[in-house]
Amino acid sequence: MTNNKLSVVLIGAGNVATQTALALQAKEVSILQVFSRTEQSARLLAEQCNCSFTTDTNTISREADIYLYSVKDDALPLLIRQINITNGIHIHTAGSVPMNVFEGFRQNFGVFYPMQTFSKSKQVKFDNIPIFVEANSAQNLEVLTRLGKELSNAVTPCDSKQRQALHLAAVFCCNFTNHLYKVTDDLLKQSNLPFEVMLPLIHETVDKLHYLTPDEAQTGPAVRYDTSVIDKHLDALKNMPNEKELYILFTKRIHDAAKK
Amino acid sequence: MTNNKLSVVLIGAGNVATQTALALQAKEVSILQVFSRTEQSARLLAEQCNCSFTTDTNTISREADIYLYSVKDDALPLLIRQINITNGIHIHTAGSVPMNVFEGFRQNFGVFYPMQTFSKSKQVKFDNIPIFVEANSAQNLEVLTRLGKELSNAVTPCDSKQRQALHLAAVFCCNFTNHLYKVTDDLLKQSNLPFEVMLPLIHETVDKLHYLTPDEAQTGPAVRYDTSVIDKHLDALKNMPNEKELYILFTKRIHDAAKK
């Protein structure tokens, strides 16, 4: 930990690794090296971070304070076995992988979970992103908290079980809502309407959540059970079985919730 | 249209009527009277607008420039027959009701559709809300455009067919996403986590739509088809059949869309 500046090797060069690296690099953190099995991804991210890269687990730098693993969950256990480095703190960024994936293979390890949706091409402001940290010792937790605070004002310790619950909930309110935006886009395209026309409504739907619970905020024909509107919508969807199935399911669920 | 200030009678006192009336009242528009069959709702909104109210269709003021109908779609045809006023422009705010519901009953009529989610207790800033207007004459369209511009910078003419497409799309990206927020809230409660922890993620999910199409913005285990994560999530939902059904359906749909 020379110069008191944390140094990091990135294991993986996907969306999470890219956005985290770009944000860390802008702070008091040195990115030493990028490892990825895919040379093109490794090279691209290394160029952005102005550091070296490798595609060979045997040539990963042994000088880092922190080894940050951002790879597909399935790939993590084998990679941990192949990367035979015992110094430094080894951490992963996966919502649903318990910390003990490192147990028996490393001395110092933990988890660094930034709860956010990362796309390579959309840079993310980390300031308010909740980062959940977990470590196998109080001392390591302190280092991870320090790393987190370089990026965000919202760094919170969290055990593996709670993190998994967060990840599952995040899939519903991020990945699944985004799919509904895709369906919205498809419907609008059919009528030659631009998706942008929906953005004020979409923003207000979210802004309301600062004032009302989702239960209180629910509006629309399903909650009123306005069959005149519902029947018109089902008719409009009569040749779109996928969208119709979603419409029927959500209308029933919203109505059932409103009756309670 | 004395003093060049538009005067409005509100027919209905629900969420849309309330939020529209409060916004109009703050502008160069006079609210003359509130009509609602429910005395309590009529009185409450009339107090907020500092005007009179009635529950009797026979005592509705005949002096208004505009009669704004914000009632359940089912109730509209009968109400139009019962309110026997022929002067003024008669307009409704319903996304899925064609303008011709007024045909044969009024001389001047149209539609004024603010595409937004309205709750009584959350005041809405109208500035950027798209308002779609339609009228049975160019002159009436001009008056409705003027009324709309009192509230919003985004007033657009739109025929009944396009408005119905907008309304259907809005149900997906507003009402149905809000239900996913409710499911998220339920899941978090089970792990004693506050819903607020998800707000940064939810905001970023929406902010991305300014830079990426929903297709490009899609992330998560379903798009990667990360079966290790998906199996853990399905296991976590094993005693929650409703949430599990949504999870399976969305995972399949997202994966199918990603393969295209």
Interface residues (C-beta under 8 A of the other chain):
Chain A: N15 K72 D73 D74 A94 G95 S96 M115 Q116 T117 F118 S119 S121 K122 V124 N128 I129 P130 A154 K161 Q162 Q164 A165 L166 H167 L168 A169 A170 V171 F172 C173 C174 N175 F176 T177 N178 H179 L180 Y181 K182 V183 T184 D185 L187 L188 Q190 S191 L193 F195 V197 M198 L199 P200 L201 I202 H203 E204 T205 V206 K208 L209 H210 Y211 L212 T213 P214 D215 E216 A217 Q218 T219 G220 P221 A222 V223 R224 D226 T227 S228 V229 K232 H233 A236 L237 N242 E243 E245 L246 Y247 L249 F250 R253 I254 A257
Chain B: N15 K72 D73 D74 A94 G95 S96 M115 Q116 T117 F118 S119 S121 K122 V124 N128 I129 P130 A154 K161 Q162 Q164 A165 L166 H167 L168 A169 A170 V171 F172 C173 C174 N175 F176 T177 N178 H179 L180 Y181 K182 V183 T184 D185 L187 L188 Q190 S191 L193 F195 V197 M198 L199 P200 L201 I202 H203 E204 T205 V206 K208 L209 H210 Y211 L212 T213 P214 D215 E216 A217 Q218 T219 G220 P221 A222 V223 R224 D226 T227 S228 V229 K232 H233 A236 L237 N242 E243 E245 L246 Y247 L249 F250 R253 I254 A257
